[in-house]
Amino acid sequence: MADRRVSVLVSSAAFAVRLAWLADRRALVHVVLVQVLLAGAVAGGLVVVQTVFRSVLAHGPAAAGRSPLLVPAVIVLLVAGAAAGALRLSGAARMAVLTVKVDRLVAGMVLQAAVAAELPRFEEPGFHDGLQRAVFASRRQPAMAVVLLVTAFQAALTVAAVGGAFVVMAWWLLPLVLLSALPAIRAAGNERSAHHDLHHGLSENRRLREYLEQLLTGRSEAKEIRALDLGAVLTGRWQDQYAREVQDTEALLKAHARRRMAAQATGGALTCLAVGGLWWMAGNHLLPLSVAGTAVAGVWLLSVRLNAFAGMLTGIGENLLRLTDLRSFTTSAPGIPAAATALTCGQRPSTGTELGPLRAERLSYTYPGADSPAVREVSLEVKPGQLVALVGVNGSGKTTLANLLAGLYPPDSGRLLHDGVPVTDLRAHRARTAVVFQDFTRYKFPALDNVAFGRPHGTADPHRVREAARQAGALDFLQELPDSLHTPLGKEFTGGADLSGGQWQRLALARAFYRDAPFVILDEPTAALDAHAEDQLFTRLRQLFTGRTVVLISHRLRSVRHADRIYVLQAGRVVEEGSHDTLLRADAHYAALFHTQASAYHDTNTP
């Protein structure tokens, strides 16, 4: 176990150095060179001090001022001290720049890994724990690890330099002084492991606290929080969750503080023993006084450095162990295949006719941790230019099936085919697909960006943005904004404006038009629209998506009457399929749903 911990620490240290090298190799070399020079200066200073002591003692205290080495030695020490100060300032400045660059590099790595993760990973609590630990580790932890490693490197160089001087003066003192640091180093190692275990155990606790903080501080949540008077309740839960971390941290620090104090007392006793030995040997003329005096200074310097090094081990070890969370998360993300850039690099995708039919064969999917499949052996076919509808009650599997058709989830079994060819590259398939989700995202960026995000990697085309907005019925209200399409869509930002729910939904539709993809999935695309706007949209749906393959999900069955084919889902299975008229004549599930909804529009008291 101990060997594994050491191996992890060594590999994490190498990872931290690699991060610093990638961030700014010149700054890293500069900082390391400064530490080498400073350590050499310390060793040289000890040699100069010993030489001066020997010269002063040789001429006697009364004639110390006439020592030929005294003045030059003092000048050398002053010049060396000034040079060392300049070196420290130079190293600190480059170190500050290096830490900022490492922070940027690591934060970008975490974001890229999160974006590269496939959608099913977001259904796993373990993924969110790993993401939380990686985000926590990315917040100045790598930069701090680099700082601590450089400081430890300087301490190690100083110990080596002073140790080399000891070998010349009094070699037998070196093992004793090094031994005095072992208890503190061991205690620091135990505390480091305990901190890391606590950090892992608190991952879900911290995620829950972050969610509570989002609820308490978010603008979109503020209205309901106040209407229900939830503020005190949610704040209380946040306090309860934080209390656990405070209690566990306090218990850990109390236990290890006692151990570290005992270790420092043991180390101090061994240091006093070394100084006492020097005193005794100098008093009995077994060691020259100049050597003994210099050795006392060296013992003090060495013990201080070793204790500082032992103290840093907790911070170094904790930072390095957290880097394992960062490294495991960022290296587990798959690369982005070149095929995925087919749409994102700006070229127009091929038309629906060129793609051929989209066919699903016996698709099944079970969410992680679920007891039963959300979709069970579903087969269907959508031909170019067709409008196919998926209907069913809540929880019947419509949205999950749409996500499978969009390539957002890989099926557990079955396969998806384009023009008879199995779809194996889901990213490339998504590049040919436009999806309007029921729970679409409201991007608080300028309206121009909100529409152009439909094809994000190309340069936004204002003319195409306006045309897409016009098709979605959004152009009129967007042009009335304070800065037209350049208005930020969020009151939190200077000059920002907000939209109604229906206007946001039209903006989501505009993104789909701007994407101009041959395969379109519309999941409740009119949920926030009024009845008149909904009827207008569905009346024009074929015209708006001419030549494209469209899959429509809607609870309002009057909206899917003109679909070429309707698939009725129940408990994840297709239980009926056919046109609207065919399904009504069958008088089964679809007919029952349709008549139930239609009855709500009839006043039974009207003669």
Secondary structure, DSSP 8 states (H G I E B T S, - for coil): -HHHHHHHHHHHHHHHHHHHHHHHHHHHHHHHHHHHHHHHHHHHHHHHHHHHHHHHHHH-GGGGGG-TTHHHHHHHHHHHHHHHHHHHHHHHHHHHHHHHHHHHHHHHHHHHHHHHS-GGGGG-HHHHHHHHHHHHHHTTHHHHHHHHHHHHHHHHHHHHHHHHHHHHHHTTHHHHHHHHHHHHHHHHHHHHHHHHHHHHHTHHHHHHHHHHHHHHH-HHHHHHHHHTT-HHHHHHHHHHHHHHHHHHHHHHHHHHHHHHHHHHHHHHHHHHHHHHHHHHHHHTTSS-HHHHHHHHHHHHHHHHHHHHHHHHHHHHHHHHHHHHHHHHHHHHS----GGGHHHHTS-----HHHH--EEEEEEEE--TT-SS-SEEEEEEEE-TT-EEEEE-STTSSHHHHHHHHTTSS--SEEEEEETTEE---HHHHHHTEEEE-TT-----SBHHHHHHTTSTTS---HHHHHHHHHHTT-HHHHHTSTTGGGSBS-TTSTT-----HHHHHHHHHHHHHHHT-SEEEEESTTTTS-HHHHHHHHHHHHHHTTTSEEEEE-S-GGGSTT-SEEEEEETTEEEEEE-HHHHHHHTSHHHHHHHHHHHTTS-TT--
